Amino acid sequence: MSRQNNAQKGQPWPQMAEVFGFQVPVSDYYLHQGHAWVVVENEQRVRVGLDDFSQKILGPADQVNMPQAGKVYYQDHICLALSRQKRLASVLAPIDGVVEVVNPDVCRQPGLIHDDPYGQGWLFLMKPINLQPNLEKLSYGEANAAWIDQESHRLLNLLGPAVTLPDGGAIVDDVFGHYPQLLWGQLVRDFLLPLLSKGWKKRS
């Protein structure tokens, strides 16, 4: 997505860092440990999507099960799922809030999430209900790059000694597609669901 198109949609254009080939926003975007991002548009609205890291390890989705508009979702609880070749990848909500609008373009073309994760591939708009405490649990700014560096090393450890990168090298796009020895469930569990709440209880 161009800067001009991004601006027309009212979204900030973040400063980006590159970490092992992953594009990482170091301004404007908050990152959740399940690899969702949050942009605060105003006190009454945030925009939510998935980061470049998640998309390059899982590859392009062929279906997305969006959250239900009007429903409340809570931070660290499952709010949607991506599907690739009938394999599901659940995604955790990065904040508490009410889903107002889902992205119709992504519903029609799920591959946008992979191709333009910080632009046209956004997922939904949400009215936050616990914004500041939620944001304090997310990373922001240069901390985003430091965290993705840690995640990249965890990924390289999973890939094993057969995969080495030169200095400044990039991890290949569509890790799952290129390294079938990695189980889909392992990637989802280790990177998208690290904070999944067990014994879920609805909060008042």
HUTA-V918811 format. One record per run of one state. SS is the DSSP state (~ for helix, > for strand, _ for the rest). FROM is the first residue (numbers start at 1). TO is the last residue. Records with the same first field share a line. If there is no record, write none. Layout:
SS = FROM-TO + FROM-TO
This chain:
_ = 1-2 + 9-15 + 20-21 + 26-28 + 32-35 + 43-44 + 51-51 + 59-62 + 66-71 + 74-77 + 85-86 + 93-96 + 103-103 + 109-110 + 116-123 + 129-130 + 136-138 + 141-141 + 160-174 + 179-183 + 193-204
~ = 3-8 + 52-58 + 104-108 + 111-115 + 131-135 + 142-159 + 175-178 + 184-192
> = 16-19 + 22-25 + 29-31 + 36-42 + 45-50 + 63-65 + 72-73 + 78-84 + 87-92 + 97-102 + 124-128 + 139-140
